Amino acid sequence: MLTYYNRYARAGQVYADHNNFPVEFAIKCKNSCKIEFGGERHLVPVKRLLETHWQLAVEKVTAVGPVWRAETVQGDFCLKRGKHGLGRLFFDYYAIEYLWKQGFTGTPRLIPTLYGNPVVETEHGHFFLTAWVGRPLDASSHAEWLTAAATLGGFHHASKGLSFPPVAKPQNFSGKWARRFAERTEELQEFFASLSTSRNEFEEMINKDSAQILAQAAEAAQRLQASAYERLARDVDVVPTLVHGNIKAENFSVDQSGAVALIDFDGFRLDVPVQDLANLFQDVLPACSWSPDAALEVFRAYQEQRPVDPEEIDVLLALLSFPHSAYKEIRKYITQPDRPLQKCLRKWQPALQEMYQTREFLQKWANPLKKCVQ
């Protein structure tokens, strides 16, 4: 009998409903695993895929979130079903190959099949294989964040001038954040205008800080518009630069030597590198207790691998100053009417606290940061 595990649950916490499990449930298995796509559940013969296409002697397969960890005689590997079509997957493949040719080996390569193909096409979707890299980054470790920042800097530096064949279909996100900030600020304005009378406790809480939320959103949008963001985006059109697109602690892995790898390339796209840098600091700042000095150390670790253009600093500060978490919680409240009110209340206070802490932090950090690139 297969046992289903919620990937967010404690190890060994078993769910009894084996026939009606949601997508986020992973399956601990030996030979085959079920995945859900297209509204249907499919049994994927993971062991057979690995043996047939890569000739691996499989000893154990374990589902870990959206991927499978395959323990084999030849070593440990990561099998994943691609989220996108072949064009995007080929872009990811050629992007990683370009990074390796430039000397950056911090993102695992796609391992060719027995027939030399980087991707396997099956009735269940497209699958690819990489090496399994160590353990997740310890978000409480300042030393590991320093190494992660250096890895990200090396990633961006190596990707400059990225080239790929016509078969690869890149995602180009460059220049879209100025419009997004303006649109999100307008959304907030319309929502707050509708709260003339609070209908529940959550709306009462939102109303108390609505003026500050809207002010910070509008200020961030204006700062981004006034910065060199659009010029930097145009530069990407001329000289392509790869960004990861989903920088967070979970997407860094640490091997036995302490080296940090950057994994999960579903979000790969052409964009301004400072976007990844902003995402990095959204995780770093709470981890370093909002210390300007600790954050500067992380920035310098990045800058040692990729020199930062002074004009990128205003872009970085603008990207960080938008009340992202507060906006996300408000949007969930608007778009998910069945979301429990208690969950909204529970998530709101940390989001609000993050907004105020970020504002206070940036006021202290802006000038020292600018001096780092003069």
Buried (B, 14 or more C-beta within 10 A) or exposed (E): EEEBBBEEEEEEEEEEEEEEBEEEBBBBBEEBBBBEEEEEEBEBBBBEBBBEBBEBEBEEBBBEEBBBBBBBEEEBBBBBBBEBEBEBBBBBBBBBBBBBEBEBBBBBBBBBBEEEEBBBEEEBBBBBBBBBBBEBBBBEBBEBBBBBBBBBBBBBBBBBEBEBEEEBBBBEBBBEBBEEBBEBBEBBBEBBEEEEEEEEEBBEBBBEBBEBBBEBBBBBBBBBBEBBBBEBBEBBEEEBBBBBBBBBBBBBBBEEEEBBBBBBBBBBBBBBBBBBBBBBBBBBBBBBEBBBEBBBBBBBBBBBBBEBBEBBBBBBBBBBBBBBBBBEBBBEBEEEEEBEEEBBBEBBEEBBEBBBBBBEBBEBBBEEBEEEBE
